[in-house]
């Protein structure tokens, strides 16, 4: 059985504009683009587990 902590490779295709935005955000947070994407995905998964929703509920 594979170790769950093993890093998996994933080919991701995104627009140049989105990449540039992620790169700028990553630089602000002192992360690589890969690190920023992993961080953001981790935060989304934690939020989903906590609330059962993909995004926070909007205030009405």
Protein Blocks (a to p, Z undefined) as FASTA:
>chain_A
ZZfkbccdddddddfklmmmmmmmmmmnopafklmmmmmmmmmmmmmmmnopabdcddZZ
